Amino acid sequence: MTTSGPRRRRPGASTTWSVVLGVCLLGAAACGADAEPPLPPVTSVPVTTAPTIPPPVTSSGAPATTARPSAGTGTTAARPRPPANRPPATLRPGRSFSTELTFYSAYDNDPPGTRAIAYPGTRHSQAGGTGTFADPLTLATDPREIPVGTVVYVPTLRKYFVMEDDCEQCISDWGGSRTPHIDLYMPNGDDSSVTACQHQLTPAGRVTVELGAPAGRPVSSTPLWSGGRCSAG
């Protein structure tokens, strides 16, 4: 059923409900709800200070150092370690090269009786040397086979040589059939007596030499030919 006019309130209703609402706001117990247990009081926790630990001291009395964080990384830098016991460094080997090997001297040089070489100034102004790393003996071959200035060590003779001369037969062998051939200079050979020693020291087949050999290889100080005496080192 509807009415056309405004509804009227019962006198005193507004005041009663205001009081009840106020009581309920003050405590749940007043409105019939179960009261929650009160929270325990907050107690303060005593703060203790960590004891200061003195830094360690070395046997010499100086403070020992500790690792510190690396800047910008947030990680701890590694402490330096003593060097490990490493084996002694070995010589770096050159390149092995199998070749035919012959000898020449001033006696059968070109021009004969001279010590002229094709590339003076490489190590010597003329053919020579003692066979050490610092003063290698002269070697002749085709420069396409072994570049000028290359140090060559011949183990069978225990001597160093350096490429600084041309060898006509070597050039023919290498250019025609790629047959490797080196001609080693034999000092003190100014006459025909040296030829017997050249033939004696010439191997029947190829030998293995070392191209670009480092210092430190065994060296014989005995000349290949001197005073009528022939020596293979």
Phi and psi in degrees as GROMACS dihedral restraints (atoms count N, CA, C in turn):
[ dihedral_restraints ]
;  ai    aj    ak    al  type     phi  dphi    fc
    3     4     5     6     1  -103.2    20    10
    4     5     6     7     1   157.4    20    10
    6     7     8     9     1  -122.9    20    10
    7     8     9    10     1   154.4    20    10
    9    10    11    12     1   -92.0    20    10
   10    11    12    13     1   -15.7    20    10
   12    13    14    15     1  -105.5    20    10
   13    14    15    16     1   173.9    20    10
   15    16    17    18     1   -71.1    20    10
   16    17    18    19     1   146.4    20    10
   18    19    20    21     1   -77.2    20    10
   19    20    21    22     1   147.8    20    10
   21    22    23    24     1  -103.0    20    10
   22    23    24    25     1   144.0    20    10
   24    25    26    27     1   -87.1    20    10
   25    26    27    28     1   153.1    20    10
   27    28    29    30     1   -79.1    20    10
   28    29    30    31     1   134.3    20    10
   30    31    32    33     1   -59.7    20    10
   31    32    33    34     1   136.0    20    10
   33    34    35    36     1    87.1    20    10
   34    35    36    37     1    -9.1    20    10
   36    37    38    39     1   -68.3    20    10
   37    38    39    40     1   -38.2    20    10
   39    40    41    42     1   -66.5    20    10
   40    41    42    43     1   -39.2    20    10
   42    43    44    45     1   -68.9    20    10
   43    44    45    46     1   -39.3    20    10
   45    46    47    48     1   -64.8    20    10
   46    47    48    49     1   -45.0    20    10
   48    49    50    51     1   -69.3    20    10
   49    50    51    52     1   -29.2    20    10
   51    52    53    54     1   -65.4    20    10
   52    53    54    55     1   -39.7    20    10
   54    55    56    57     1   -67.2    20    10
   55    56    57    58     1   -43.0    20    10
   57    58    59    60     1   -64.0    20    10
   58    59    60    61     1   -41.8    20    10
   60    61    62    63     1   -63.4    20    10
   61    62    63    64     1   -39.3    20    10
   63    64    65    66     1   -64.7    20    10
   64    65    66    67     1   -38.3    20    10
   66    67    68    69     1   -66.7    20    10
   67    68    69    70     1   -39.9    20    10
   69    70    71    72     1   -67.6    20    10
   70    71    72    73     1   -32.4    20    10
   72    73    74    75     1   -69.3    20    10
   73    74    75    76     1   -30.6    20    10
   75    76    77    78     1   -74.7    20    10
   76    77    78    79     1   -25.1    20    10
   78    79    80    81     1  -173.9    20    10
   79    80    81    82     1   138.8    20    10
   81    82    83    84     1   -68.6    20    10
   82    83    84    85     1   -27.9    20    10
   84    85    86    87     1   -64.2    20    10
   85    86    87    88     1   -31.4    20    10
   87    88    89    90     1   -69.0    20    10
   88    89    90    91     1   -23.6    20    10
   90    91    92    93     1   -98.4    20    10
   91    92    93    94     1     6.7    20    10
   93    94    95    96     1    95.7    20    10
   94    95    96    97     1    -0.8    20    10
   96    97    98    99     1   -81.8    20    10
   97    98    99   100     1   157.3    20    10
   99   100   101   102     1   -72.3    20    10
  100   101   102   103     1   130.7    20    10
  102   103   104   105     1   -79.0    20    10
  103   104   105   106     1   133.4    20    10
  105   106   107   108     1   -78.5    20    10
  106   107   108   109     1   148.2    20    10
  108   109   110   111     1   -66.1    20    10
  109   110   111   112     1   146.0    20    10
  111   112   113   114     1   -68.3    20    10
  112   113   114   115     1   149.8    20    10
  114   115   116   117     1   -70.9    20    10
  115   116   117   118     1   143.7    20    10
  117   118   119   120     1   -67.3    20    10
  118   119   120   121     1   150.5    20    10
  120   121   122   123     1   -66.3    20    10
  121   122   123   124     1   145.9    20    10
  123   124   125   126     1   -81.4    20    10
  124   125   126   127     1   125.5    20    10
  126   127   128   129     1  -108.7    20    10
  127   128   129   130     1   149.1    20    10
  129   130   131   132     1   -84.3    20    10
  130   131   132   133     1   140.1    20    10
  132   133   134   135     1  -101.6    20    10
  133   134   135   136     1   126.0    20    10
  135   136   137   138     1   -67.3    20    10
  136   137   138   139     1   139.0    20    10
  138   139   140   141     1  -102.9    20    10
  139   140   141   142     1   125.1    20    10
  141   142   143   144     1  -104.4    20    10
  142   143   144   145     1   154.3    20    10
  144   145   146   147     1  -102.9    20    10
  145   146   147   148     1   130.2    20    10
  147   148   149   150     1   -64.1    20    10
  148   149   150   151     1   140.4    20    10
  150   151   152   153     1   -68.2    20    10
  151   152   153   154     1   146.7    20    10
  153   154   155   156     1   -80.9    20    10
  154   155   156   157     1   122.3    20    10
  156   157   158   159     1   -99.3    20    10
  157   158   159   160     1   122.4    20    10
  159   160   161   162     1   -66.0    20    10
  160   161   162   163     1   146.8    20    10
  162   163   164   165     1   -66.3    20    10
  163   164   165   166     1   151.5    20    10
  165   166   167   168     1   -66.1    20    10
  166   167   168   169     1   153.6    20    10
  168   169   170   171     1  -120.5    20    10
  169   170   171   172     1   134.4    20    10
  171   172   173   174     1   -76.6    20    10
  172   173   174   175     1   175.3    20    10
  174   175   176   177     1   -64.5    20    10
  175   176   177   178     1   -23.9    20    10
  177   178   179   180     1   -84.7    20    10
  178   179   180   181     1    -5.6    20    10
  180   181   182   183     1    97.2    20    10
  181   182   183   184     1    -7.9    20    10
  183   184   185   186     1   -86.5    20    10
  184   185   186   187     1   145.6    20    10
  186   187   188   189     1   -61.1    20    10
  187   188   189   190     1   137.7    20    10
  189   190   191   192     1   -79.1    20    10
  190   191   192   193     1   142.6    20    10
  192   193   194   195     1   -87.1    20    10
  193   194   195   196     1   148.5    20    10
  195   196   197   198     1  -120.3    20    10
  196   197   198   199     1   161.4    20    10
  198   199   200   201     1   -69.5    20    10
  199   200   201   202     1   140.4    20    10
  201   202   203   204     1  -116.6    20    10
  202   203   204   205     1   154.5    20    10
  204   205   206   207     1   -62.3    20    10
  205   206   207   208     1   140.8    20    10
  207   208   209   210     1   -73.6    20    10
  208   209   210   211     1   141.4    20    10
  210   211   212   213     1   -62.9    20    10
  211   212   213   214     1   128.7    20    10
  213   214   215   216     1    79.0    20    10
  214   215   216   217     1    -0.4    20    10
  216   217   218   219     1  -112.4    20    10
  217   218   219   220     1   -29.2    20    10
  219   220   221   222     1    76.8    20    10
  220   221   222   223     1     5.1    20    10
  222   223   224   225     1  -108.5    20    10
  223   224   225   226     1   164.5    20    10
  225   226   227   228     1   -91.4    20    10
  226   227   228   229     1   127.2    20    10
  228   229   230   231     1   -68.3    20    10
  229   230   231   232     1   140.5    20    10
  231   232   233   234     1   -70.7    20    10
  232   233   234   235     1   143.2    20    10
  234   235   236   237     1   -73.6    20    10
  235   236   237   238     1   144.5    20    10
  237   238   239   240     1   -63.0    20    10
  238   239   240   241     1   139.8    20    10
  240   241   242   243     1  -107.4    20    10
  241   242   243   244     1   148.7    20    10
  243   244   245   246     1   -65.8    20    10
  244   245   246   247     1   147.2    20    10
  246   247   248   249     1   -61.1    20    10
  247   248   249   250     1   139.2    20    10
  249   250   251   252     1   -74.0    20    10
  250   251   252   253     1   155.8    20    10
  252   253   254   255     1   -73.6    20    10
  253   254   255   256     1   108.2    20    10
  255   256   257   258     1  -106.4    20    10
  256   257   258   259     1   149.6    20    10
  258   259   260   261     1   -69.0    20    10
  259   260   261   262     1   153.9    20    10
  261   262   263   264     1   -60.8    20    10
  262   263   264   265     1   144.0    20    10
  264   265   266   267     1   -64.0    20    10
  265   266   267   268     1   137.8    20    10
  267   268   269   270     1  -100.3    20    10
  268   269   270   271     1   157.4    20    10
  270   271   272   273     1   -69.5    20    10
  271   272   273   274     1   138.6    20    10
  273   274   275   276     1   -76.4    20    10
  274   275   276   277     1   122.1    20    10
  276   277   278   279     1   -73.6    20    10
  277   278   279   280     1   156.7    20    10
  279   280   281   282     1   -87.1    20    10
  280   281   282   283     1  -156.3    20    10
  282   283   284   285     1  -103.2    20    10
  283   284   285   286     1   129.1    20    10
  285   286   287   288     1   -71.1    20    10
  286   287   288   289     1   141.4    20    10
  288   289   290   291     1  -144.9    20    10
  289   290   291   292     1   121.2    20    10
  291   292   293   294     1   -92.5    20    10
  292   293   294   295     1   127.1    20    10
  294   295   296   297     1  -151.3    20    10
  295   296   297   298     1   157.6    20    10
  297   298   299   300     1   -76.6    20    10
  298   299   300   301     1   150.9    20    10
  300   301   302   303     1  -137.8    20    10
  301   302   303   304     1   128.4    20    10
  303   304   305   306     1  -134.5    20    10
  304   305   306   307     1   178.6    20    10
  306   307   308   309     1  -130.6    20    10
  307   308   309   310     1   154.3    20    10
  309   310   311   312     1  -145.7    20    10
  310   311   312   313     1   165.7    20    10
  312   313   314   315     1  -145.4    20    10
  313   314   315   316     1  -176.1    20    10
  315   316   317   318     1   -59.7    20    10
  316   317   318   319     1   -31.6    20    10
  318   319   320   321     1   -61.0    20    10
  319   320   321   322     1   -42.6    20    10
  321   322   323   324     1  -113.6    20    10
  322   323   324   325     1    26.7    20    10
  324   325   326   327     1   -78.1    20    10
  325   326   327   328     1   174.6    20    10
  327   328   329   330     1  -125.9    20    10
  328   329   330   331     1   112.9    20    10
  330   331   332   333     1   -70.5    20    10
  331   332   333   334     1   150.5    20    10
  333   334   335   336     1   -60.2    20    10
  334   335   336   337     1   143.4    20    10
  336   337   338   339     1    80.2    20    10
  337   338   339   340     1     5.7    20    10
  339   340   341   342     1  -118.1    20    10
  340   341   342   343     1   169.6    20    10
  342   343   344   345     1  -114.6    20    10
  343   344   345   346     1    25.0    20    10
  345   346   347   348     1   -64.1    20    10
  346   347   348   349     1   143.5    20    10
  348   349   350   351     1  -128.1    20    10
  349   350   351   352     1   159.4    20    10
  351   352   353   354     1   -75.1    20    10
  352   353   354   355     1   -27.5    20    10
  354   355   356   357     1  -129.0    20    10
  355   356   357   358     1    68.1    20    10
  357   358   359   360     1   -65.1    20    10
  358   359   360   361     1   147.4    20    10
  360   361   362   363     1    94.8    20    10
  361   362   363   364     1    -8.9    20    10
  363   364   365   366     1   -63.1    20    10
  364   365   366   367     1   -54.6    20    10
  366   367   368   369     1  -135.8    20    10
  367   368   369   370     1   -32.6    20    10
  369   370   371   372     1  -130.7    20    10
  370   371   372   373     1   159.1    20    10
  372   373   374   375     1   -83.1    20    10
  373   374   375   376     1   -20.0    20    10
  375   376   377   378     1  -151.6    20    10
  376   377   378   379     1   169.0    20    10
  378   379   380   381     1   -57.8    20    10
  379   380   381   382     1   137.6    20    10
  381   382   383   384     1   173.0    20    10
  382   383   384   385     1  -153.4    20    10
  384   385   386   387     1   109.1    20    10
  385   386   387   388     1   166.9    20    10
  387   388   389   390     1  -116.0    20    10
  388   389   390   391     1   -12.6    20    10
  390   391   392   393     1   100.9    20    10
  391   392   393   394     1     3.0    20    10
  393   394   395   396     1   -87.0    20    10
  394   395   396   397     1   170.6    20    10
  396   397   398   399     1   -64.8    20    10
  397   398   399   400     1   -38.0    20    10
  399   400   401   402     1   -74.3    20    10
  400   401   402   403     1   -26.9    20    10
  402   403   404   405     1  -137.7    20    10
  403   404   405   406     1    71.7    20    10
  405   406   407   408     1   -70.3    20    10
  406   407   408   409     1   155.4    20    10
  408   409   410   411     1   -74.8    20    10
  409   410   411   412     1   157.8    20    10
  411   412   413   414     1   -71.8    20    10
  412   413   414   415     1   141.7    20    10
  414   415   416   417     1  -128.9    20    10
  415   416   417   418     1   140.3    20    10
  417   418   419   420     1  -120.6    20    10
  418   419   420   421     1   138.8    20    10
  420   421   422   423     1  -167.5    20    10
  421   422   423   424     1  -168.2    20    10
  423   424   425   426     1   -83.1    20    10
  424   425   426   427     1   125.6    20    10
  426   427   428   429     1   -64.2    20    10
  427   428   429   430     1   -16.1    20    10
  429   430   431   432     1   -77.3    20    10
  430   431   432   433     1   -23.6    20    10
  432   433   434   435     1   -82.1    20    10
  433   434   435   436     1   -49.4    20    10
  435   436   437   438     1  -133.0    20    10
  436   437   438   439     1   120.8    20    10
  438   439   440   441     1   -60.5    20    10
  439   440   441   442     1   148.2    20    10
  441   442   443   444     1   -59.9    20    10
  442   443   444   445     1   135.4    20    10
  444   445   446   447     1    93.9    20    10
  445   446   447   448     1    -5.9    20    10
  447   448   449   450     1   -70.8    20    10
  448   449   450   451     1   132.2    20    10
  450   451   452   453     1   -86.8    20    10
  451   452   453   454     1   130.4    20    10
  453   454   455   456     1  -124.4    20    10
  454   455   456   457     1   130.0    20    10
  456   457   458   459     1  -106.9    20    10
  457   458   459   460     1   130.7    20    10
  459   460   461   462     1  -109.3    20    10
  460   461   462   463     1   103.7    20    10
  462   463   464   465     1   -61.1    20    10
  463   464   465   466     1   -35.8    20    10
  465   466   467   468     1   -65.7    20    10
  466   467   468   469     1   -24.3    20    10
  468   469   470   471     1  -104.2    20    10
  469   470   471   472     1   -13.2    20    10
  471   472   473   474     1    54.8    20    10
  472   473   474   475     1    51.4    20    10
  474   475   476   477     1  -146.2    20    10
  475   476   477   478     1   152.1    20    10
  477   478   479   480     1   -95.2    20    10
  478   479   480   481     1   146.7    20    10
  480   481   482   483     1  -132.8    20    10
  481   482   483   484     1   162.1    20    10
  483   484   485   486     1  -133.7    20    10
  484   485   486   487     1   136.9    20    10
  486   487   488   489     1   -75.3    20    10
  487   488   489   490     1   112.1    20    10
  489   490   491   492     1  -151.2    20    10
  490   491   492   493     1    20.1    20    10
  492   493   494   495     1  -150.1    20    10
  493   494   495   496     1   157.5    20    10
  495   496   497   498     1   -92.9    20    10
  496   497   498   499     1   152.6    20    10
  498   499   500   501     1  -132.4    20    10
  499   500   501   502     1   116.4    20    10
  501   502   503   504     1   -60.4    20    10
  502   503   504   505     1   -45.5    20    10
  504   505   506   507     1   -67.0    20    10
  505   506   507   508     1   -36.3    20    10
  507   508   509   510     1   -64.1    20    10
  508   509   510   511     1   -41.4    20    10
  510   511   512   513     1   -64.2    20    10
  511   512   513   514     1   -39.8    20    10
  513   514   515   516     1   -66.2    20    10
  514   515   516   517     1   -42.2    20    10
  516   517   518   519     1   -65.5    20    10
  517   518   519   520     1   -45.7    20    10
  519   520   521   522     1   -72.1    20    10
  520   521   522   523     1   -41.8    20    10
  522   523   524   525     1   -70.6    20    10
  523   524   525   526     1   -30.9    20    10
  525   526   527   528     1   -86.0    20    10
  526   527   528   529     1   -46.6    20    10
  528   529   530   531     1  -133.4    20    10
  529   530   531   532     1    13.4    20    10
  531   532   533   534     1    56.1    20    10
  532   533   534   535     1    34.4    20    10
  534   535   536   537     1   -84.6    20    10
  535   536   537   538     1   116.9    20    10
  537   538   539   540     1   -68.6    20    10
  538   539   540   541     1   137.7    20    10
  540   541   542   543     1  -156.3    20    10
  541   542   543   544     1   126.6    20    10
  543   544   545   546     1  -124.0    20    10
  544   545   546   547     1   147.0    20    10
  546   547   548   549     1  -118.6    20    10
  547   548   549   550     1   119.3    20    10
  549   550   551   552     1   -99.1    20    10
  550   551   552   553     1   136.6    20    10
  552   553   554   555     1   -78.4    20    10
  553   554   555   556     1   133.9    20    10
  555   556   557   558     1  -113.7    20    10
  556   557   558   559     1   108.3    20    10
  558   559   560   561     1   -64.9    20    10
  559   560   561   562     1   165.4    20    10
  561   562   563   564     1    67.2    20    10
  562   563   564   565     1    14.4    20    10
  564   565   566   567     1  -101.7    20    10
  565   566   567   568     1    79.2    20    10
  567   568   569   570     1   -97.2    20    10
  568   569   570   571     1    -6.0    20    10
  570   571   572   573     1  -139.1    20    10
  571   572   573   574     1  -178.7    20    10
  573   574   575   576     1   -68.2    20    10
  574   575   576   577     1   -14.4    20    10
  576   577   578   579     1   -63.8    20    10
  577   578   579   580     1   -20.4    20    10
  579   580   581   582     1   -75.0    20    10
  580   581   582   583     1   -21.2    20    10
  582   583   584   585     1   -63.3    20    10
  583   584   585   586     1   -33.7    20    10
  585   586   587   588     1   -62.9    20    10
  586   587   588   589     1   -39.6    20    10
  588   589   590   591     1   -68.7    20    10
  589   590   591   592     1   -38.7    20    10
  591   592   593   594     1   -58.8    20    10
  592   593   594   595     1   -46.1    20    10
  594   595   596   597     1   -66.9    20    10
  595   596   597   598     1   -36.2    20    10
  597   598   599   600     1   -65.2    20    10
  598   599   600   601     1   -38.3    20    10
  600   601   602   603     1   -88.4    20    10
  601   602   603   604     1   -10.0    20    10
  603   604   605   606     1   -76.2    20    10
  604   605   606   607     1   119.4    20    10
  606   607   608   609     1   -71.9    20    10
  607   608   609   610     1   158.1    20    10
  609   610   611   612     1   -73.1    20    10
  610   611   612   613     1   -31.8    20    10
  612   613   614   615     1  -128.0    20    10
  613   614   615   616     1  -164.3    20    10
  615   616   617   618     1   -73.2    20    10
  616   617   618   619     1   152.9    20    10
  618   619   620   621     1  -125.2    20    10
  619   620   621   622     1   158.3    20    10
  621   622   623   624     1   -97.9    20    10
  622   623   624   625     1   124.5    20    10
  624   625   626   627     1  -116.8    20    10
  625   626   627   628     1   174.1    20    10
  627   628   629   630     1  -119.6    20    10
  628   629   630   631     1   115.6    20    10
  630   631   632   633     1   -87.3    20    10
  631   632   633   634     1   136.0    20    10
  633   634   635   636     1    68.3    20    10
  634   635   636   637     1    34.9    20    10
  636   637   638   639     1   -67.3    20    10
  637   638   639   640     1   141.1    20    10
  639   640   641   642     1   -80.8    20    10
  640   641   642   643     1   171.8    20    10
  642   643   644   645     1   -68.6    20    10
  643   644   645   646     1   160.1    20    10
  645   646   647   648     1   103.6    20    10
  646   647   648   649     1    -2.5    20    10
  648   649   650   651     1   -73.5    20    10
  649   650   651   652     1   152.5    20    10
  651   652   653   654     1   -59.3    20    10
  652   653   654   655     1   134.6    20    10
  654   655   656   657     1  -128.8    20    10
  655   656   657   658     1   134.1    20    10
  657   658   659   660     1   -96.6    20    10
  658   659   660   661     1   132.7    20    10
  660   661   662   663     1   -86.2    20    10
  661   662   663   664     1    -4.4    20    10
  663   664   665   666     1   -76.3    20    10
  664   665   666   667     1   126.5    20    10
  666   667   668   669     1   -63.9    20    10
  667   668   669   670     1   150.3    20    10
  669   670   671   672     1   -64.2    20    10
  670   671   672   673     1   -36.1    20    10
  672   673   674   675     1  -145.3    20    10
  673   674   675   676     1   123.8    20    10
  675   676   677   678     1  -161.7    20    10
  676   677   678   679     1   127.6    20    10
  678   679   680   681     1    60.0    20    10
  679   680   681   682     1    36.0    20    10
  681   682   683   684     1    77.4    20    10
  682   683   684   685     1     9.5    20    10
  684   685   686   687     1  -112.4    20    10
  685   686   687   688     1   130.3    20    10
  687   688   689   690     1  -103.6    20    10
  688   689   690   691     1   132.7    20    10
  690   691   692   693     1  -137.5    20    10
  691   692   693   694     1   136.7    20    10
  693   694   695   696     1   -90.9    20    10
  694   695   696   697     1     8.4    20    10
